[in-house]
Each structure stands twice: as C-alpha cells, then as structure tokens.
Amino acid sequence: MQYKTFQYFWKGAESTSGAAPERIHLDNDYPDNDKSVVTSGGTGFGIMAILVGVERGFITREEGHKHLSKLIDWLGKADRFHGAWPHWMYGETGKVKPFSKNDNGGDLVETAYLVQGLLCARQYFKDGNENERRLANKIDSLWKGVEWDWYQNKKNVLYWHWSPDKQWIMNFPLEGYNES
C-alpha cells in the first residue's frame, strides 16, 4: 500500500512542477483539458509520500531531494493570495485554475495540507548536507509567508477562501465537522 501510494505521487507528479495531479485518467482522456492541473493539498500529501519513499528505500535521499527542490522552487513562483495557495493550479505555469466560479484565490484548508507536508520536509532535511539545509530554508520562507491571521477577515474565525476579485463572497468559516 505504501509503495502504491508513493508511486501515485512519484510517477504521477506533473512534469514541470513536480506537484500532485488533481486526477489521473488511466485512459489518458482528459475531457476538461485538465491533465496538467495540480492540487495544493494533494501536493502536501505527496511531499510526505516522497519522504516515506526515501525512508522505505523506494528512491534515494538524493532523488527525493531533487524532486522536492524542483517542487519548492515552483511553489515559490506559483500564485499565492496573502500567502495561501489556490486549491488548483496549472502545473506548467503555477497560475490559479478556478475551483468554482467564486473560488479563484487562496484556499486556506488546501494550504494547510500543503504546509503540513512542507513542515515534514523541512524537519527531514534541516540537519542534512548544505543543499538539504538550503531546501529547508526555502521551505521556511514559504510556510512563514502564509498570512493566517489575514484570513480572519477581522473576525475571531478563519475563513476558507479569499479571491482577489470576489473578495470574501464565499464567506465560509472553518468550524465544525468539515475539513477544518
């Protein structure tokens, strides 16, 4: 099971970014031309799968580092909205792909999943060789760039989404049984 999960994120990674695909169609038929669409939250899971792959000997530490370095550099150039990444992005460009008509900005839940993976990778590489420590420092810059407090919209709750043109129209607080 671990190997198959690892393979999804390793072999299935979008080629330009190294990020996790939103979906893989085994028949290679992508009716919405979405083959290069990646998911920020799934990428967080993918980062952890790469670390497991290294620990289980599926790939070398150097291969894992190389893959994650490409991904981290890409994430640093991808669209962000007050530090939060969108749910979906185009792998070739890092530009947002709207999740819905009102969701073309930052997604705090998906960003949290991504940050969890980033923090695991940071801890994994922070005491390594010079290149690994450099990667850990880049990761620090990324996760520290998320403006969690800004996503409160001046209230005592975190909000799921914000869009540069729709603002807080979705206005969905993170509470209760949902993905929060």
Contact map, one row per residue, 1 for C-alpha under 8 A:
111110000000000000000000000000000000000000000000000000000000000000000000000000000000000000000000000000000000000000000000000000000000000000000000000000000000000000000000000000000000
111111000000000000000000000000000000000000000000000100000000000000000000000000000000000000000000000000000000000000000000000000000000000000000000000000000000000000000000000000000000
111111100000000000000000000000000000000000000000000010000100000000000000000000000000000000000000000000000000000000000000000000000000000000000000000000000000000000000000000000000000
111111110000000000000000000000000000000000000000000000000000000000000000000000000000000000000000000000000000000000000000000000000000000000000000000000000000000000000000000000000000
111111111000000000000000000000000000000000000000100000000000000000000000000000000000000000000000000000000000000000000000000000000000000000000000000000000000000000000000000000000000
011111111100000000000000000000000000000000000100110110000000000000000000000000000000000000000000000000000000000000000000000000000000000000000000000000000000000000000000000000000000
001111111111000000000000000000000000000000000000000000000000000000000000000000000000000000000000000000000000000000000000000000000000000000000000000000000000000000000000000000000000
000111111111100000000000000000000000000000000000000000000000000000000000000000000000000000000000000000000000000000000000000000000000000000000000000000000000000000000000000000000000
000011111111100000111000000000000000000000000100110000000000000000000000000000000000000000000000000000000000000000000000000000000000000000000000000000000000000000000000000000000000
000001111111100000000000000000000000000000000100010000000000000000000000000000000000000000000000000000000000000000000000000000000000000000000000000000000000000000000000000000000000
000000111111100000000000000000000000000000000000000000000000000000000000000000000000000000000000000000000000000000000000000000000000000000000000000000000000000000000000000000000000
000000111111110000011001000000000000000000000000000000000000000000000000000000000000000000000000000000000000000000000000000000000000000000000000000000000000000000000000000000000000
000000011111111011111000000000000000000000000000000000000000000000000000000000000000000000000000000000000000000000000000000000000000000000000000000000000000000000000000000000000000
000000000001111111111000000000000001010000000000000000000000000000000000000000000000000000100000000000000000000000000000000000000000000000000000000000000000000000000000000000000000
000000000000111111000000000000000000000000000000000000000000000000000000000000000000000000100000000000000000000000000000000000000000000000000000000000000000000000000000000000000000
000000000000011111000000000000000000000000000000000000000000000000000000000000000000000000110000000000000000000000000000000000000000000000000000000000000000000000000000000000000000
000000000000111111100000000000000000000000000000000000000000000000000110011000000000000000110100000000000000000000000000000000000000000000000000000000000000000000000000000000000000
000000000000111111110000000000000000000000000000000000000000000000110110000000000000000000000000000000000000000000000000000000000000000000000000000000000000000000000000000000000000
000000001000110011111000000000000000011100100100000000000000000000000010000000000000000000100000000000000000000000000000000000000000000000000000000000000000000000000000000000000000
000000001001110001111100000000000000011101100100000000000000000000000000000000000000000000000000000000000000000000000000000000000000000000000000000000000000000000000000000000000000
000000001001110000111111000000000011111001100000000000000000000000000000000000000000000000000000000000000000000000000000000000000000000000000000000000000000000000000000000000000000
000000000000000000011111000000000000111001000000000000000000000000000000000000000000000100000000000000000000000000000000000000000000000000000000000000000000000000000000000000000000
000000000000000000001111100000000010110000000000000000000000000000000000000000000000000000000000000000000000000000000000000000000000000000000000000000000000000000000000000000000000
000000000001000000001111110100000010000000000000000000000000000000000000000000000000000000000000000000000000000000000000000000000000000000000000000000000000000000000000000000000000
000000000000000000000011111111000000000000000000000000000000000000000000000000000000000000000000000000000000000000000000000000000000000000000000000000000000000000000000000000000000
000000000000000000000001111110000000000000000000000000000000000000000000000000000000000000000000000000000000000000000000000000000000000000000000000000000000000000000000000000000000
000000000000000000000000111110000000000000000000000000000000000000000000000000000000000000000000000000000000000000000000000000000000000000000000000000000000000000000000000000000000
000000000000000000000001111111000000000000000000000000000000000000000000000000000000000000000000000000000000000000000000000000000000000000000000000000000000000000000000000000000000
000000000000000000000000111111100000000000000000000000000000000000000000000000000000000000000000000000000000000000000000000000000000000000000000000000000000000000000000000000000000
000000000000000000000000100111111110000000000000000000000000000000000000000000000000000000000000000000000000000000000000000000000000000000000000000000000000000000000000000000000000
000000000000000000000000000011111100000000000000000000000000000000000000000000000000000000000000000000000000000000000000000000000000000000000000000000000000000000000000000000000000
000000000000000000000000000001111100000000000000000000000000000000000000000000000000000000000000000000000000000000000000000000000000000000000000000000000000000000000000000000000000
000000000000000000000000000001111111000000000000000000000000000000000000000000000000000000000000000000000000000000000000000000000000000000000000000000000000000000000000000000000000
000000000000000000000000000001111111100000000000000000000000000000000000000000000000000000000000000000000000000000000000000000000000000000000000000000000000000000000000000000000000
000000000000000000001011000001001111100000000000000000000000000000000000000000000000000000000000000000000000000000000000000000000000000000000000000000000000000000000000000000000000
000000000000010000001000000000001111110000000000000000000000000000000000000000000000000001110000000000000000000000000000000000000000000000000000000000000000000000000000000000000000
000000000000000000001110000000000111111000000000000000000000000000000000000000000000000111100000100000000000000000000000000000000000000000000000000000000000000000000000000000000000
000000000000010000111110000000000001111101100000000000000000000000000000000000000000000111100000000000000000000000000000000000000000000000000000000000000000000000000000000000000000
000000000000000000111100000000000000111111100000000000000000000000000000000000000000001110000000000000000000000000000000000000000000000000000000000000000000000000000000000000000000
000000000000000000110000000000000000011111110000000000000000000000000000000000000000111110000000000000000000011011000000000000000000000000000000000000000000000000000000000000000000
000000000000000000000000000000000000001111111000000000000000000000000000000000000000001000000000000000000000111111000000000000000000000000000000000000000000000000000000000000000000
000000000000000000011100000000000000011111111100000000000000000000000000000000000000000000000000000000000000010011000000000000000000000000000000000000000000000000000000000000000000
000000000000000000111000000000000000011111111110000000000000000000000000000000000000000000000000000000000000000001001000000000000000000000000000000000000000000000000000000000000000
000000000000000000000000000000000000000111111111000000000000000000000000000000000000000000000000000000000000000011111100000000000000000000000000000000000000000000000000000000000000
000000000000000000000000000000000000000011111111100000000000000000000000000000000000000000000000000000000000000011001000000000000000000000000000000000000000000000000000000000000000
000001001100000000110000000000000000000001111111110000000000000000000000000000000000000000000000000000000000000000001000000000000000000000000000000000000000000000000000000000000000
000000000000000000000000000000000000000000111111111000000000000000010000000000000000000000000000000000000000000000001100100000000000000000000000000000000000000000000000000000000000
000000000000000000000000000000000000000000011111111100000000000000000000000000000000000000000000000000000000000000001001100000000000000000000000000000000000000000000000000000000000
000011001000000000000000000000000000000000001111111110000000000000000000000000000000000000000000000000000000000000000000000000000000000000000000000000000000000000000000000000000000
000001001100000000000000000000000000000000000111111111000000000100000000000000000000000000000000000000000000000000000000000000000000000000000000000000000000000000000000000000000000
000000000000000000000000000000000000000000000011111111100000000100000000000000000000000000000000000000000000000000000000100100000000000000000000000000000000000000000000000000000000
010001000000000000000000000000000000000000000001111111110000000000000000000000000000000000000000000000000000000000000000000000000000000000000000000000000000000000000000000000000000
001001000000000000000000000000000000000000000000111111111110000100000000000000000000000000000000000000000000000000000000000000000000000000000000000000000000000000000000000000000000
000000000000000000000000000000000000000000000000011111111111100100000000000000000000000000000000000000000000000000000000000000000000000000000000000000000000000000000000000000000000
000000000000000000000000000000000000000000000000001111111100000000000000000000000000000000000000000000000000000000000000000000000000000000000000000000000000000000000000000000000000
000000000000000000000000000000000000000000000000000111111110000000000000000000000000000000000000000000000000000000000000000000000000000000000000000000000000000000000000000000000000
000000000000000000000000000000000000000000000000000011111111000000000000000000000000000000000000000000000000000000000000000000000000000000000000000000000000000000000000000000000000
001000000000000000000000000000000000000000000000000011111111000000000000000000000000000000000000000000000000000000000000000000000000000000000000000000000000000000000000000000000000
000000000000000000000000000000000000000000000000000011011111101100000000000000000000000000000000000000000000000000000000000000000000000000000000000000000000000000000000000000000000
000000000000000000000000000000000000000000000000000001001111111100000000000000000000000000000000000000000000000000000000000000000000000000000000000000000000000000000000000000000000
000000000000000000000000000000000000000000000000000001000011111110000000000000000000000000000000000000000000000000000000000000000000000000000000000000000000000000000000000000000000
000000000000000000000000000000000000000000000000000000000001111111000000000000000000000000000000000000000000000000000000000000000000000000000000000000000000000000000000000000000000
000000000000000000000000000000000000000000000000000000000011111111100000000000000000000000000000000000000000000000000000000000000000000000000000000000000000000000000000000000000000
000000000000000000000000000000000000000000000000011011000011111111110000000000000000000000000000000000000000000000000000000000000000000000000000000000000000000000000000000000000000
000000000000000000000000000000000000000000000000000000000000111111111000000000000000000000000000000000000000000000000000000000000001000000000000000000000000000000000000000000000000
000000000000000000000000000000000000000000000000000000000000011111111100000000000000000000000000000000000000000000000000000000000000000000000000000000000000000000000000000000000000
000000000000000001000000000000000000000000000000000000000000001111111110000000000000000000000000000000000000000000000000000000000000000000000000000000000000000000000000000000000000
000000000000000001000000000000000000000000000010000000000000000111111111000000000000000000000000000000000000000000000000000000000000000000000000000000000000000000000000000000000000
000000000000000000000000000000000000000000000000000000000000000011111111100000000000000000000000000000000000000000000000000000000000001000000000000000000000000000000000000000000000
000000000000000011000000000000000000000000000000000000000000000001111111110000000000000000000000000000000000000000000000000000000000000000000000000000000000000000000000000000000000
000000000000000011100000000000000000000000000000000000000000000000111111111000000000000000000000000000000000000000000000000000000000000000000000000000000000000000000000000000000000
000000000000000000000000000000000000000000000000000000000000000000011111111100000000000000000000000000000000000000000000000000000000001001100000000000000000000000000000000000000000
000000000000000000000000000000000000000000000000000000000000000000001111111110000000000000000000000000000000000000000000000000000000000000000000000000000000000000000000000000000000
000000000000000010000000000000000000000000000000000000000000000000000111111111000000000000000100000000000000000000000000000000000000000000000000000000000000000000000000000000000000
000000000000000010000000000000000000000000000000000000000000000000000011111111000000000000000100000000000000000000000000000000000000000000000100000000000000000000000000000000000000
000000000000000000000000000000000000000000000000000000000000000000000001111111000000000000000000000000000000000000000000000000000000000000000100000000000000000000000000000000000000
000000000000000000000000000000000000000000000000000000000000000000000000111111100000000000000100000000000000000000000000000000000000000000000000000000000000000000000000000000000000
000000000000000000000000000000000000000000000000000000000000000000000000011111110000100000001110000000000000000000000000000000000000000000000000000000000000000000000000000000000000
000000000000000000000000000000000000000000000000000000000000000000000000000011111000110010000111000000000000000000000000000000000000000000000000000000000000000000000000000000000000
000000000000000000000000000000000000000000000000000000000000000000000000000001111111110000000000000000001100000000000000000000000000000000000000000000000000000000000000000000000000
000000000000000000000000000000000000000000000000000000000000000000000000000000111111110000000000000000001100000000000000000000000000000000000000000000000000000001110000000000000000
000000000000000000000000000000000000000000000000000000000000000000000000000000011111000000000000000000000100000000000000000000000000000000000000111001000000000000000000000000000000
000000000000000000000000000000000000000000000000000000000000000000000000000000011111100000000000000000000100000000000000000000000000000000000100111000000000000000000000000000000000
000000000000000000000000000000000000000000000000000000000000000000000000000000011111110000000000000000000111001000000000000000000000000000000000011000000000000000000000000000000000
000000000000000000000000000000000000000100000000000000000000000000000000000001111011111000000000000000001111011000000000000000000000000000000000000000000000000000000000000000000000
000000000000000000000000000000000000000100000000000000000000000000000000000000111001111110000001100000011110011000000000000000000000000000000000000000000000000000000000000000000000
000000000000000000000000000000000000001110000000000000000000000000000000000000000000111110000001011000000110011000000000000000000000000000000000000000000000000000000000000000000000
000000000000000000000100000000000000111100000000000000000000000000000000000000000000011111000001111000000000000000000000000000000000000000000000000000000000000000000000000000000000
000000000000000000000000000000000000111100000000000000000000000000000000000000100000011111101111100000000000000000000000000000000000000000000000000000000000000000000000000000000000
000000000000000000000000000000000001110000000000000000000000000000000000000000000000000111111111100000000000000000000000000000000000000000000000000000000000000000000000000000000000
000000000000011110100000000000000001110000000000000000000000000000000000000000000000000011111110000000000000000000000000000000000000000000000000000000000000000000000000000000000000
000000000000000110000000000000000001000000000000000000000000000000000000000000000000000001111100000000000000000000000000000000000000000000000000000000000000000000000000000000000000
000000000000000000000000000000000000000000000000000000000000000000000000000001000000000011111110000000000000000000000000000000000000000000000000000000000000000000000000000000000000
000000000000000010000000000000000000000000000000000000000000000000000000011011100000000011111111000000000000000000000000000000000000000000000000000000000000000000000000000000000000
000000000000000000000000000000000000000000000000000000000000000000000000000001100000000011101111100000000000000000000000000000000000000000000000000000000000000000000000000000000000
000000000000000000000000000000000000000000000000000000000000000000000000000000100000011111000111110000011000000000000000000000000000000000000000000000000000000000000000000000000000
000000000000000000000000000000000000100000000000000000000000000000000000000000000000010111000011111000010000000000000000000000000000000000000000000000000000000000000000000000000000
000000000000000000000000000000000000000000000000000000000000000000000000000000000000001100000001111111111000000000000000000000000000000000000000000000000000000000000000000000000000
000000000000000000000000000000000000000000000000000000000000000000000000000000000000001100000000111111110000000000000000000000000000000000000000000000000000000000000000000000000000
000000000000000000000000000000000000000000000000000000000000000000000000000000000000000000000000011111110000000000000000000000000000000000000000000000000000000000000000000000000000
000000000000000000000000000000000000000000000000000000000000000000000000000000000000000000000000011111110000000000000000000000000000000000000000000000000000000000000000000000000000
000000000000000000000000000000000000000000000000000000000000000000000000000000000000000000000000011111110000000000000000000000000000000000000000000000000000000000100100110000000000
000000000000000000000000000000000000000000000000000000000000000000000000000000000000000000000000011111111100000000000000000000000000000000000000000000000000000011100000010000000000
000000000000000000000000000000000000000000000000000000000000000000000000000000000000010000000001111111111100000000000000000000000000000000000000000000000000000000110000000000000000
000000000000000000000000000000000000000000000000000000000000000000000000000000011000110000000001010000111110000000000000000000000000000000000000000000000000000011110000000000000000
000000000000000000000000000000000000000000000000000000000000000000000000000000011111111000000000000000111111001000000000000000000000000000000000000000000000000011100000000000000000
000000000000000000000000000000000000000000000000000000000000000000000000000000000001111000000000000000001111111000000000000000000000000000000000000000000000000111000000000000000000
000000000000000000000000000000000000000000000000000000000000000000000000000000000001100000000000000000000111111100000000000000000000000000000000000100100000001110000000000000000000
000000000000000000000000000000000000000010000000000000000000000000000000000000000000000000000000000000000011111110000000000000000000000000000000000000000000000100000000000000000011
000000000000000000000000000000000000000111000000000000000000000000000000000000000000111000000000000000000011111111000000000000000000000000000000000000000000000000000000000000000000
000000000000000000000000000000000000000110000000000000000000000000000000000000000001111000000000000000000111111111100000000000000000000000000000000000000000000000000000000000000000
000000000000000000000000000000000000000010000000000000000000000000000000000000000000000000000000000000000001111111110000000000000000000000000000000000000000000000000000000000000000
000000000000000000000000000000000000000111011000000000000000000000000000000000000000000000000000000000000000111111111000000000000000000000000000000000000000000000000000000000000000
000000000000000000000000000000000000000111111000000000000000000000000000000000000000000000000000000000000000011111111100000000000000000000000000000000000000000000000000000000000000
000000000000000000000000000000000000000000010000000000000000000000000000000000000000000000000000000000000000001111111110000000000000000000000010000000000000000000000000000000000000
000000000000000000000000000000000000000000010000000000000000000000000000000000000000000000000000000000000000000111111111000000000000000000000000000000000000000000000000000000000000
000000000000000000000000000000000000000000111111000000000000000000000000000000000000000000000000000000000000000011111111100000000000000000000000000000000000000000000000000000000000
000000000000000000000000000000000000000000010010000000000000000000000000000000000000000000000000000000000000000001111111110000000000000000100010000000000000000000000000000000000000
000000000000000000000000000000000000000000000000000000000000000000000000000000000000000000000000000000000000000000111111111000000000000000100010000000000000000000000000000000000000
000000000000000000000000000000000000000000000001000000000000000000000000000000000000000000000000000000000000000000011111111100000000000000000000000000000000000000000000000000000000
000000000000000000000000000000000000000000000011001000000000000000000000000000000000000000000000000000000000000000001111111110000000000100000000000000000000000000000000000000000000
000000000000000000000000000000000000000000000000000000000000000000000000000000000000000000000000000000000000000000000111111111000000001110110000000000000000000000000000000000000000
000000000000000000000000000000000000000000000000000000000000000000000000000000000000000000000000000000000000000000000011111111100000000100000000000000000000000000000000000000000000
000000000000000000000000000000000000000000000000001000000000000000000000000000000000000000000000000000000000000000000001111111100000000000000000000000000000000000000000000000000000
000000000000000000000000000000000000000000000000000000000000000000000000000000000000000000000000000000000000000000000000111111110001101100000000000000000000000000000000000000000000
000000000000000000000000000000000000000000000000000000000000000000000000000000000000000000000000000000000000000000000000011111110001101110000000000000000000000000000000000000000000
000000000000000000000000000000000000000000000000000000000000000000000000000000000000000000000000000000000000000000000000001111111001100000000000000000000000000000000000000000000000
000000000000000000000000000000000000000000000000000000000000000000000000000000000000000000000000000000000000000000000000000011111111100000000000000000000000000000000000000000000000
000000000000000000000000000000000000000000000000000000000000000000000000000000000000000000000000000000000000000000000000000000111111100000000000000000000000000000000000000000000000
000000000000000000000000000000000000000000000000000000000000000000000000000000000000000000000000000000000000000000000000000000011111110000000000000000000000000000000000000000000000
000000000000000000000000000000000000000000000000000000000000000000000000000000000000000000000000000000000000000000000000000000011111111000000000000000000000000000000000000000000000
000000000000000000000000000000000000000000000000000000000000000010000000000000000000000000000000000000000000000000000000000011111111111100000000000000000000000000000000000000000000
000000000000000000000000000000000000000000000000000000000000000000000000000000000000000000000000000000000000000000000000000011111111111110000000000000000000000000000000000000000000
000000000000000000000000000000000000000000000000000000000000000000000000000000000000000000000000000000000000000000000000000000000111111111000000000000000000000000000000000000000000
000000000000000000000000000000000000000000000000000000000000000000001001000000000000000000000000000000000000000000000000010011000011111111100000000000000000000000000000000000000000
000000000000000000000000000000000000000000000000000000000000000000000000000000000000000000000000000000000000000000000000111011000001111111110000000000000000000000000000000000000000
000000000000000000000000000000000000000000000000000000000000000000000000000000000000000000000000000000000000000000000000010001000000111111111000000000000000000000000000000000000000
000000000000000000000000000000000000000000000000000000000000000000000001000000000000000000000000000000000000000000000000000000000000011111111100000000000000000000000000000000000000
000000000000000000000000000000000000000000000000000000000000000000000001000000000000000000000000000000000000000000000110010000000000001111111110000000000000000000000000000000000000
000000000000000000000000000000000000000000000000000000000000000000000000000000000000000000000000000000000000000000000000010000000000000111111111000000000000000000000000000000000000
000000000000000000000000000000000000000000000000000000000000000000000000000000000000000000000000000000000000000000000000000000000000000011111111100000000000000000000000000000000000
000000000000000000000000000000000000000000000000000000000000000000000000001100000010000000000000000000000000000000000000000000000000000001111111110000000000000000000000000000000000
000000000000000000000000000000000000000000000000000000000000000000000000000000000000000000000000000000000000000000100110000000000000000000111111110000000000000000000000000000000000
000000000000000000000000000000000000000000000000000000000000000000000000000000000000000000000000000000000000000000000000000000000000000000011111111000000000000000000000000000000000
000000000000000000000000000000000000000000000000000000000000000000000000000000000110000000000000000000000000000000000000000000000000000000001111111000000000000000000000000000000000
000000000000000000000000000000000000000000000000000000000000000000000000000000000111000000000000000000000000000000000000000000000000000000000111111100000000000000000000000000000000
000000000000000000000000000000000000000000000000000000000000000000000000000000000111000000000000000000000000000000000000000000000000000000000001111111100000000000000000000000000000
000000000000000000000000000000000000000000000000000000000000000000000000000000000000000000000000000000000001000000000000000000000000000000000000011111110000010000000000000000000000
000000000000000000000000000000000000000000000000000000000000000000000000000000000000000000000000000000000000000000000000000000000000000000000000001111110000010000000000000000000000
000000000000000000000000000000000000000000000000000000000000000000000000000000000100000000000000000000000000000000000000000000000000000000000000001111111100000000000000000000000000
000000000000000000000000000000000000000000000000000000000000000000000000000000000000000000000000000000000001000000000000000000000000000000000000001111111000011111000000000000000000
000000000000000000000000000000000000000000000000000000000000000000000000000000000000000000000000000000000000000000000000000000000000000000000000000111111111111000000000000000000000
000000000000000000000000000000000000000000000000000000000000000000000000000000000000000000000000000000000000000000000000000000000000000000000000000001111110011000000000000000000000
000000000000000000000000000000000000000000000000000000000000000000000000000000000000000000000000000000000000000000000000000000000000000000000000000001011111000000000000000000000000
000000000000000000000000000000000000000000000000000000000000000000000000000000000000000000000000000000000000000000000000000000000000000000000000000000011111110000000000000000000000
000000000000000000000000000000000000000000000000000000000000000000000000000000000000000000000000000000000000000000000000000000000000000000000000000000010111110000000000000000000000
000000000000000000000000000000000000000000000000000000000000000000000000000000000000000000000000000000000000000000000000000000000000000000000000000000010011111000000000000011000000
000000000000000000000000000000000000000000000000000000000000000000000000000000000000000000000000000000000000000000000000000000000000000000000000000110111011111100000000000011000000
000000000000000000000000000000000000000000000000000000000000000000000000000000000000000000000000000000000001000000000000000000000000000000000000000000111000111111000000001111000000
000000000000000000000000000000000000000000000000000000000000000000000000000000000000000000000000000000000011100000000000000000000000000000000000000000100000011111000000001111000000
000000000000000000000000000000000000000000000000000000000000000000000000000000000000000000000000000000101111000000000000000000000000000000000000000000100000001111100001011100000000
000000000000000000000000000000000000000000000000000000000000000000000000000000001000000000000000000000101110000000000000000000000000000000000000000000100000001111110111110000000000
000000000000000000000000000000000000000000000000000000000000000000000000000000001000000000000000000001111100000000000000000000000000000000000000000000000000000011111111000000000000
000000000000000000000000000000000000000000000000000000000000000000000000000000001000000000000000000000011000000000000000000000000000000000000000000000000000000001111110000000000000
000000000000000000000000000000000000000000000000000000000000000000000000000000000000000000000000000000000000000000000000000000000000000000000000000000000000000000111110000000000000
000000000000000000000000000000000000000000000000000000000000000000000000000000000000000000000000000001000000000000000000000000000000000000000000000000000000000001111111100000000000
000000000000000000000000000000000000000000000000000000000000000000000000000000000000000000000000000000000000000000000000000000000000000000000000000000000000000001111111100000000000
000000000000000000000000000000000000000000000000000000000000000000000000000000000000000000000000000000000000000000000000000000000000000000000000000000000000000011100111111000000000
000000000000000000000000000000000000000000000000000000000000000000000000000000000000000000000000000001000000000000000000000000000000000000000000000000000000000001000111111000000000
000000000000000000000000000000000000000000000000000000000000000000000000000000000000000000000000000001100000000000000000000000000000000000000000000000000000000011000001111100000000
000000000000000000000000000000000000000000000000000000000000000000000000000000000000000000000000000000000000000000000000000000000000000000000000000000000000001110000001111110000000
000000000000000000000000000000000000000000000000000000000000000000000000000000000000000000000000000000000000000000000000000000000000000000000000000000000000001110000000011111000000
000000000000000000000000000000000000000000000000000000000000000000000000000000000000000000000000000000000000000000000000000000000000000000000000000000000000111100000000001111100000
000000000000000000000000000000000000000000000000000000000000000000000000000000000000000000000000000000000000000000000000000000000000000000000000000000000000111100000000000111110111
000000000000000000000000000000000000000000000000000000000000000000000000000000000000000000000000000000000000000000000000000000000000000000000000000000000000000000000000000011111101
000000000000000000000000000000000000000000000000000000000000000000000000000000000000000000000000000000000000000000000000000000000000000000000000000000000000000000000000000001111101
000000000000000000000000000000000000000000000000000000000000000000000000000000000000000000000000000000000000000000000000000000000000000000000000000000000000000000000000000000111111
000000000000000000000000000000000000000000000000000000000000000000000000000000000000000000000000000000000000000000000000000000000000000000000000000000000000000000000000000001111111
000000000000000000000000000000000000000000000000000000000000000000000000000000000000000000000000000000000000100000000000000000000000000000000000000000000000000000000000000001001111
000000000000000000000000000000000000000000000000000000000000000000000000000000000000000000000000000000000000100000000000000000000000000000000000000000000000000000000000000001111111
